[in-house]
Amino acid sequence: MTSFGIVQARLCAFFTESVFLGVYLVTLFYTLEALTTTRSKWRRFSEINYPMAIVVLIMFYNTAMNSVTSLVIFWRAFVLDPPGGAMISFEQITNWAVVMKTAVLVFQSTAGDGMLIYRCWILYHRSLLPVAFSIVLWLGGTACSIAVIFFESTSKTHALVDSTVFYPFSVAFWASTVVLNIITTTLIILPVWRAVHASENFGFGQYGHKNRLKLIMHIILESGLLYTTVAFMTFVTYTVKHNSLYVISCALVPITGIAFNLIIIRTSVAAETATLTTLNDHSTRQPFKLTTLHKKRMNNAEDNHVQILVTKDTTHDLYPGTRVDPIKSSSQEFKTRTELGSEL
């Protein structure tokens, strides 16, 4: 037993969970606003992204249940005052509230990983081949999570970090989660980075216009790093069997929801900004301009000079193998971004 005992760990976990719960509720409000409204009006029912809305509600339910079970665990330990005191109460991992808290944690992580795979699948034109390995990892992690819940509910061990029965399944679950997030996030970032590189070569982002594809790449990368970092910390603390596992795992549930919500919020803001910018670009476009200059008579002769200024759009490959129509070249970056962002 380390100096950082289970009672201290549970108290710190409850405080950390409460802080991140407040942050999560703020992001939840803005996420629901992004899913149900635009800049000026409510969305029609046909315009709502129902898969994302359902996942948002599922994560809200999981986060709420995570807080409720924490309250039940502390109420049982300090208010009901069971035999042996708070320490014995916290060590009884077969209690229904503790088992429920573990189930919420693994289900929240599994749901977040599933949505990450879904986004990658959408990006690769609904092809299963790029996400095949991620799906295998996800299925393996799901099987391990079921085993963890089963063995925890039937275990006779008095502490979560001391359990040897479901320890291999827990380590395997968190290892698969970390690897899955690294691989799948990389698969999402790679084509976006290529598109950013191609757009920079053809002058996008000049004259004060932001590169919106680069913004999308940063949004995905930052949210992915947020969740993956906490999942990796959970994996490490569980592997070394340290009581700080309670603190990090309690924060992981709301952080998963925060990372998911931030992608929806930031891509929604970027989409509205890109729409206005694209409309402004088209309203000022002049593909052909004719200017006639008249000069004064000189030496009893009139010279009429005609100056023609011609501007044209050039075609380029935003993605290898994809030809862009000249008339739509200014909006191609926005179109590519919205195809990705609408599913985020």
Solvent accessible surface area in square Angstrom, and as a share of the most:
residue,aa,sasa,rsa
1,M,162,0.72
2,T,63,0.37
3,S,116,0.75
4,F,58,0.24
5,G,9,0.08
6,I,3,0.02
7,V,31,0.18
8,Q,88,0.39
9,A,0,0.00
10,R,11,0.04
11,L,89,0.44
12,C,57,0.34
13,A,1,0.01
14,F,72,0.30
15,F,141,0.59
16,T,29,0.17
17,E,5,0.02
18,S,53,0.34
19,V,74,0.43
20,F,65,0.27
21,L,43,0.21
22,G,36,0.34
23,V,70,0.40
24,Y,1,0.00
25,L,83,0.41
26,V,88,0.50
27,T,12,0.07
28,L,18,0.09
29,F,131,0.55
30,Y,109,0.41
31,T,0,0.00
32,L,69,0.35
33,E,81,0.36
34,A,15,0.12
35,L,14,0.07
36,T,42,0.24
37,T,24,0.14
38,T,44,0.25
39,R,147,0.54
40,S,104,0.67
41,K,103,0.44
42,W,190,0.67
43,R,71,0.26
44,R,157,0.57
45,F,170,0.71
46,S,102,0.66
47,E,70,0.32
48,I,29,0.15
49,N,37,0.19
50,Y,102,0.39
51,P,65,0.41
52,M,2,0.01
53,A,19,0.15
54,I,98,0.50
55,V,17,0.10
56,V,1,0.00
57,L,102,0.51
58,I,62,0.32
59,M,2,0.01
60,F,84,0.35
61,Y,136,0.52
62,N,4,0.02
63,T,2,0.01
64,A,39,0.30
65,M,44,0.20
66,N,2,0.01
67,S,26,0.17
68,V,78,0.45
69,T,1,0.00
70,S,5,0.03
71,L,99,0.49
72,V,46,0.26
73,I,7,0.04
74,F,26,0.11
75,W,141,0.49
76,R,58,0.21
77,A,3,0.02
78,F,100,0.42
79,V,84,0.48
80,L,116,0.58
81,D,101,0.52
82,P,22,0.14
83,P,126,0.79
84,G,59,0.56
85,G,24,0.23
86,A,19,0.15
87,M,97,0.43
88,I,73,0.37
89,S,4,0.03
90,F,0,0.00
91,E,24,0.11
92,Q,62,0.27
93,I,0,0.00
94,T,59,0.34
95,N,27,0.14
96,W,156,0.55
97,A,0,0.00
98,V,7,0.04
99,V,22,0.13
100,M,75,0.34
101,K,19,0.08
102,T,18,0.11
103,A,25,0.19
104,V,9,0.05
105,L,22,0.11
106,V,9,0.05
107,F,103,0.43
108,Q,0,0.00
109,S,0,0.00
110,T,17,0.10
111,A,23,0.18
112,G,15,0.14
113,D,5,0.03
114,G,22,0.21
115,M,20,0.09
116,L,19,0.10
117,I,15,0.08
118,Y,56,0.21
119,R,11,0.04
120,C,0,0.00
121,W,70,0.25
122,I,16,0.08
123,L,31,0.15
124,Y,55,0.21
125,H,164,0.73
126,R,138,0.50
127,S,45,0.29
128,L,115,0.57
129,L,152,0.75
130,P,39,0.25
131,V,1,0.00
132,A,44,0.34
133,F,115,0.48
134,S,0,0.00
135,I,54,0.27
136,V,93,0.53
137,L,31,0.15
138,W,76,0.27
139,L,101,0.50
140,G,35,0.34
141,G,4,0.04
142,T,37,0.22
143,A,60,0.46
144,C,24,0.14
145,S,7,0.05
146,I,111,0.57
147,A,18,0.14
148,V,8,0.04
149,I,50,0.25
150,F,118,0.49
151,F,61,0.25
152,E,0,0.00
153,S,48,0.31
154,T,82,0.48
155,S,11,0.07
156,K,189,0.80
157,T,34,0.20
158,H,126,0.56
159,A,7,0.05
160,L,26,0.13
161,V,10,0.06
162,D,78,0.41
163,S,0,0.00
164,T,101,0.59
165,V,73,0.42
166,F,0,0.00
167,Y,49,0.19
168,P,78,0.49
169,F,73,0.31
170,S,5,0.03
171,V,31,0.18
172,A,44,0.34
173,F,5,0.02
174,W,9,0.03
175,A,34,0.26
176,S,18,0.12
177,T,4,0.02
178,V,13,0.08
179,V,64,0.37
180,L,2,0.01
181,N,6,0.03
182,I,95,0.48
183,I,54,0.27
184,T,0,0.00
185,T,13,0.08
186,T,75,0.43
187,L,43,0.21
188,I,2,0.01
189,I,25,0.13
190,L,69,0.34
191,P,23,0.14
192,V,1,0.00
193,W,127,0.45
194,R,128,0.47
195,A,0,0.00
196,V,6,0.03
197,H,95,0.42
198,A,18,0.14
199,S,0,0.00
200,E,79,0.36
201,N,103,0.53
202,F,108,0.45
203,G,24,0.23
204,F,44,0.18
205,G,34,0.33
206,Q,96,0.43
207,Y,199,0.76
208,G,78,0.75
209,H,80,0.36
210,K,164,0.69
211,N,19,0.10
212,R,24,0.09
213,L,1,0.00
214,K,70,0.30
215,L,65,0.33
216,I,0,0.00
217,M,20,0.09
218,H,75,0.33
219,I,1,0.00
220,I,6,0.03
221,L,70,0.35
222,E,85,0.38
223,S,5,0.03
224,G,13,0.12
225,L,101,0.50
226,L,66,0.33
227,Y,13,0.05
228,T,17,0.10
229,T,71,0.41
230,V,15,0.09
231,A,0,0.00
232,F,102,0.42
233,M,87,0.39
234,T,0,0.00
235,F,48,0.20
236,V,60,0.34
237,T,16,0.09
238,Y,11,0.04
239,T,55,0.32
240,V,97,0.56
241,K,79,0.33
242,H,59,0.26
243,N,6,0.03
244,S,27,0.17
245,L,4,0.02
246,Y,5,0.02
247,V,30,0.17
248,I,25,0.13
249,S,16,0.10
250,C,7,0.04
251,A,6,0.05
252,L,0,0.00
253,V,1,0.01
254,P,1,0.00
255,I,7,0.04
256,T,5,0.03
257,G,0,0.00
258,I,11,0.06
259,A,7,0.05
260,F,10,0.04
261,N,2,0.01
262,L,52,0.26
263,I,11,0.06
264,I,10,0.05
265,I,30,0.15
266,R,75,0.27
267,T,6,0.03
268,S,20,0.13
269,V,90,0.51
270,A,5,0.04
271,A,30,0.23
272,E,44,0.20
273,T,68,0.40
274,A,0,0.00
275,T,54,0.32
276,L,86,0.43
277,T,28,0.16
278,T,11,0.07
279,L,108,0.54
280,N,92,0.47
281,D,41,0.21
282,H,76,0.34
283,S,89,0.58
284,T,107,0.62
285,R,82,0.30
286,Q,117,0.52
287,P,88,0.55
288,F,131,0.55
289,K,95,0.40
290,L,108,0.54
291,T,52,0.30
292,T,68,0.40
293,L,81,0.40
294,H,146,0.65
295,K,116,0.49
296,K,179,0.76
297,R,181,0.66
298,M,131,0.59
299,N,145,0.74
300,N,159,0.81
301,A,51,0.39
302,E,97,0.44
303,D,73,0.38
304,N,101,0.52
305,H,88,0.39
306,V,94,0.54
307,Q,104,0.46
308,I,98,0.50
309,L,95,0.47
310,V,91,0.52
311,T,65,0.38
312,K,163,0.69
313,D,44,0.23
314,T,84,0.49
315,T,45,0.26
316,H,10,0.05
317,D,60,0.31
318,L,2,0.01
319,Y,57,0.21
320,P,118,0.74
321,G,86,0.82
322,T,57,0.33
323,R,169,0.62
324,V,4,0.02
325,D,70,0.36
326,P,55,0.35
327,I,132,0.67
328,K,113,0.48
329,S,12,0.08
330,S,21,0.14
331,S,22,0.14
332,Q,25,0.11
333,E,3,0.01
334,F,39,0.16
335,K,101,0.43
336,T,8,0.05
337,R,1,0.00
338,T,36,0.21
339,E,100,0.45
340,L,11,0.05
341,G,12,0.11
342,S,69,0.44
343,E,38,0.17
344,L,7,0.03
